Amino acid sequence: MRVLVTGAAGMLGQDVVALLRARGHRVTAATRTDVDVTDPASLAAAVPGHDAVVNCTAHTAVDAAETDVEAAELLNTTAPGLLGAACAQAGARLVHVSTDYVFSGEADLDDDGRPLPYAEDAPVAPRSVYGRTKAAGERAARQAQPDTLVVRTAWLYGAGKGCFPTTIARAARERGAVSVVDDQVGQPTWTADVARVVADLLAVGAPAGTYHATSSGRTSWFGFTRAVLASAGLDPRAASPTTSEAFARPAPRPAWSVLGHEALVAAGVEPIGDWAERWDAAAVVVLGG
């Protein structure tokens, strides 16, 4: 398969390129200087000749998006629609990476009062500019290319670029203590695992639709921090819990970011394993040494 990966220099893009090549696919790794995903002419030149395009490009500066709305809309909404149109014209599938921020962050409860993971078809209700532009980007991609796979992920970490584990471990080492929110719950997810899901979806010819590529299980940022510190050889007790209210940011963060994986199972793709087990496997790669 010939695959174009946009945003190939990013944390996720690097892993997608590496895994697809390891599986024998012919991959064009495109950075923003190689292919301008906001320019129809650039896309018309780049997409033909590929069987699929994996779009890892996004405006991910969540807080900055609150004031720089135009930049967020350009990369998160306009670009997916242009990519979809170019793919439809060239007869290529589009794999568009999206986010948990398309949801409200408020969990529905089961009959016993326990919070339920967001299903792939759960209504979107974003609360930030980032989330709104990403939700609009999903719609734009599907409208332009019906044969689109929307792959939502969340709480990403990986090698080759700064991410939460490396940042929090460095802060704990330098300051001796860190305070981390304990009221935001989600699924820490290794970019290498997301790359595997993307490759598997393409390999099985999964039906067009929405899929969730996050780890199984759940924890809070505080719980993840304790696991990171232990892996870094630091005392987990250096982390103390705090609240989102005490750690206010310009863009609201979802309190509940747990996604369900039923669509992957239905497509014959194995969901990512438990977050703690996957972190144990990833730690030496992400933290180094």
N, C-alpha and C positions, 0 to 999 in steps of 0.2 A: 504494500500500500504506500502511496506517496502522500505525505502529510506535511502541511504547512503549519508551523506553530508560531503564532504571534505572541509578543511579550516573552520571547525565549530567553532573555537575560534575567528575568525575575526568578524568585525563589521557586515557584511552582513550575514556571516554564522550563527551567534548567532540568528539573527532574522528568518532566514530560518528554523533552527531547532525548535525554539519556536513555530512558526506558524504551521508547519507541525504536530508537536505533538498536538497542540491545536485542529487540525482538525481530530485527531484520527489516524494518520499514525504512523507506527512503524519506528522510526528514529534511525539510527546509527550515532552519532555525532563524527566525526573523526578529530583529530588535526594532525599536521605533525608528531608528535611522534607516533600516532596510526597507520597511514597509510602513507607510503612514495609514493606519486603520481609519483615519478620519477623511481620507481623500479617495473618492471613487476611482480616479484614474490610477492611483497607486495600487489599489486592490484589483482593478481590472487587469493590471499587468502581472500581479503576483499570484493570484488564485488559480487561474487556468493551469491544467496539467497536474493538479492535486486531486486526490480522492476525498480528502477531508481537510478541514481547517480546525485547529484547536486554538481558541481565543483565550489567551492568558493575560491579555492587556486590560488594565482597569485603572481608574483613579481611585486609589485605596487610602488616601489621606482623609480619614473619616471626619476629623474635626475641621480640617481646612475646607472641606466641601461645604460646610455650613455657610461660609461666606463666599467661596469661589464656586458658585453654583454652575456657571457657564462651563468651566473646565470639567467639572464632574459630569455634566450632561453630555459634553462632547465625547468623552471616552466611554462612559458607562451606558449611554442611551443611543446616541447617534451612531457611534462606531459599530455596535452589534447589528444594527439595522443595515448599515452599509456592507458589513461582512456577509450578512445573510443574503443580501441581494447579489453580491459577487459570487457567492457559493451557488445560489440558485442558477445563475447565468452559466456557471462553469460545470454544473452537475456534480458539485461536491457537497458532502455533509458538513454541517457546522456543529462543533462542540463548543458551547459557550459556558464559561465558568462564571457562576454567580455565588450568592452569599446568603447566610442566615439573616442578614439585616433586612431582607424583604419582609420578614415577619414582625409582628408587634412586640415580641418578647414576653407576651402574657400567655401562659399555658392553659389549655383546656384540661379539665380534670375527668378522670374516670369515675365510675360509680362509687369507688372507695375514697375519692378525694385526692387521688394521686395524679401528678401532672403527666400529661401524655406527650410523646414526641410529636413534632410537626410532621404530618403526612405530606407527601409530595404535592398533593392536590389541595392542601389547606389554603384558605384565602390569604392573600398577602395583605399586609397592613403596615408598611414601613413607617418609622417614626423619625427618620433622619434624611437629610438630603442624599447622603450616600445610598441609603436603603431605597429611597424613592427612585433615584436614577438607575439603580441596578434592577429594580422590578420593572421599570419601563424598558430597560435594555433586554430583559427576557422577552417581553412582548414584541419588541421591535425585531428581534432575531427570528422568532417563530413566524411572525407575519411575513417577513421577507423570504424565509426559507423554511417551509413546513417540516422538512427533514432535518430538524435541529435537535440536538441533545443538550438540554440545559443541565449542567452539573453544579449543584450548590454545595459549597463547602464552608468551613468555619474554623476559627481558632487555629490557623495554620502556623506551623513551625517547620524549619528545614535547614539544610546546610547551605553554605555559600553566601549567606546574607544575614544581616541582623534580624533576629526574631525574639519573641518573648522569652524563651528559655535562656538564650545567651545574654539578653539584656538584664533579666532579673538575677541571674547568677553573678554577673559582673557587679551589679548594684549591691548584692548581699556581701560579696567579697570585699568591696571597697568601703561600704558603710557599716558592715557588721550586722545590720538589721534592715528588713524591708516590711512595708505595710501593703497588703494586697486585698482587693475586694473579695468578699466571701458570699455576696448575694447575687452574683451573676453565674449561672450554671450552663455548662456547655460540654463540648467534646473536643479536647485538644487533638489535633490531626496532623500527621506527618505528611508533608508534600509528596514524598515518595509513594505513600499509600494512595493518595489522590491520583497520581500519575498511573498507578496500576489499575485503578478503577476506570480511568479514561481509556487506557489501552484495551482493557477487557470489553468495555462497551463497544468500541470499534470492532474488536475481533469477533464478537458474537452477532454483529449487525443488529444491535438493540433497537427496538422501535423508537421512533421520535417521541420525545416527552421529557419529563423532568426526573432527575435522579439526585440522590443525596450521597455525597462522598465525604462522610465524616466518620470518625471512630465510633465504635459502639460504647455503651456505658455513659457515664456522666460524672462531672466533678465541677468544682468552682475554680476560679483563678487562684484562690488561696490554696485549695487542695492540689492544684497542678504545681504551684510554686514549691510546696513542700516536697513533691516528688522530684522536681528539678534540682533543688538544693541537695537532696540526698544523692542524686546521681553525680552532682558536681563535687562531692566530697565535703559538703558544708553541712552545718547543723540545721535541720529543718525547723528547729525552734527559733531560728533567726527571722522567720516569717511570722507576722501577726496579722490577724484578720481586721478588715475595715469594711465600710459600707460604700455603696455607690454615691450616696448623698454626701459623704465626707470626702469623696474623691471625685468631685463634679468635673465634667468635661463639656466642651461646647456641644457635642453631638451625644444624644442619649444612647447608651449601650443596652442591648436586649438583656433583660434579666433571665430569660429562658431561651437557650439556643440549642436545644436538643432535637435533632432531626431523625426521622424514621427512615428505614432502608428497604421498605417493602418492594419498591419498584426495581431495585437491583436484583432482589431475589427472583422476582417474576421474570426478569430478563436473563436469568441464568448467570449472574455475576455475583461473586461472593462479596458481601459487605466487609468493610474494614473491621478488624478485631477490636477488642477492648482497649480503651485509650491508655490504660496503665501498662498493659503488655506491649503495646506499640511504642510507648515512650521508652520502655526498657530496651527495646530493640534499636531505637533511634538515638538514644542519649549520646553514645560514644561518637556517632557521626555528627550530631548537631553541636555538641559541646566541645568535641575534639579531645584527643588524649585519653 
